[in-house]
Amino acid sequence: MSNVVYIKAFNSTITKFIDSLIESFPEEKVLKSTSIKINMVIKANAVVAIKVFKKYTTLFSEQIINQDEDFFLKMEIPNENLSFLEDVKNIYKYADDGTKKVIWKYISNLYKIAQMYK
């Protein structure tokens, strides 16, 4: 498959992820601004999100694959373009088990798509 397919899939998935969090946690006002930021980044340069996500998450491959909670509980966000992960981290801390599973599903899918991008 071409990189365009992965870029579109990644951008669609990250948008759905944030939208899902907004729906589940409407009291988290920061998520709406996160959604706006992500959409602005995607519109400005559709490749940036997947490149930055891939570069950062590759360092944590084992934690993501094993769904190790330390990925969320102890991670430091090294890049402003990944600030959405800080929002996810804050939600993860008090999320119920079902929500945590959904979060992992999205993170795992984003990770897999990013790894296929060349």
C-alpha positions in Angstrom: 0.0 0.0 0.0 1.1 3.5 -0.5 2.0 5.9 2.3 -1.1 8.0 1.3 -3.4 5.2 2.5 -1.5 5.0 5.9 -1.6 8.8 6.3 -5.3 9.0 5.7 -6.0 6.0 8.0 -3.8 7.5 10.7 -5.4 10.9 10.5 -8.9 9.5 10.5 -8.1 7.2 13.5 -6.6 9.9 15.6 -9.5 12.2 14.9 -12.0 9.5 15.8 -10.0 8.8 19.0 -10.1 12.4 20.2 -13.8 12.6 19.2 -14.5 9.5 21.2 -12.7 10.9 24.2 -14.7 14.2 23.9 -18.0 12.2 23.8 -16.9 10.1 26.9 -15.5 12.9 28.9 -17.4 16.1 28.0 -16.2 17.7 31.2 -12.6 17.6 29.9 -12.7 21.0 28.0 -9.0 20.6 27.0 -10.0 17.8 24.6 -11.9 20.2 22.4 -8.9 22.4 21.9 -6.8 19.2 21.3 -9.2 18.3 18.6 -8.9 21.7 17.0 -5.0 21.5 17.2 -4.9 18.1 15.6 -7.2 19.1 12.8 -5.1 22.2 12.2 -1.9 20.1 12.0 -3.6 17.6 9.7 -4.8 20.4 7.4 -1.5 22.2 7.4 0.6 19.1 6.7 -1.1 15.7 6.7 2.2 13.8 7.2 3.3 15.6 10.4 1.1 13.7 12.8 2.0 10.2 11.7 5.8 11.0 11.4 6.0 12.5 14.9 3.8 9.8 16.4 5.9 7.1 14.8 9.2 8.6 15.9 8.1 8.9 19.5 6.2 5.7 19.9 8.9 3.6 18.4 10.9 4.3 21.6 8.0 2.6 23.5 7.2 -0.3 21.2 7.3 -2.9 23.9 5.1 -0.9 26.3 2.5 -0.3 23.6 2.5 -3.9 22.3 2.2 -5.2 25.9 -0.3 -2.5 26.9 1.9 -1.6 29.8 0.2 1.1 31.9 3.5 2.8 32.5 3.3 4.1 29.0 0.6 6.4 30.2 1.4 6.7 33.9 5.1 7.5 33.6 5.6 8.9 30.1 7.1 12.3 29.4 5.9 14.0 26.3 9.0 15.2 24.4 7.3 16.9 21.6 4.6 19.6 21.5 3.0 17.9 18.5 2.2 15.0 20.8 0.4 17.0 23.5 -2.7 15.0 22.8 -1.0 12.1 24.6 -0.7 14.2 27.7 -4.5 14.6 27.6 -4.9 10.9 27.1 -2.5 10.3 30.0 -4.6 12.5 32.3 -7.8 10.7 31.4 -6.2 7.2 31.6 -5.3 7.8 35.3 -9.0 7.9 36.3 -10.6 5.9 33.5 -12.5 2.7 34.2 -11.3 -0.6 32.8 -13.6 -0.5 29.8 -12.4 3.0 28.8 -8.8 1.9 29.3 -9.4 -1.0 26.8 -10.8 1.5 24.3 -7.8 3.8 24.8 -5.4 0.9 24.2 -7.3 -0.1 21.1 -6.8 3.3 19.6 -3.2 3.7 20.7 -2.4 0.2 19.3 -4.1 0.9 16.0 -2.3 4.2 15.7 0.9 2.5 16.5 0.4 -0.2 13.9 -0.6 2.2 11.2 2.4 4.4 12.0 4.8 1.4 11.8 3.5 0.6 8.3 4.2 4.1 7.1 7.6 4.4 5.4 
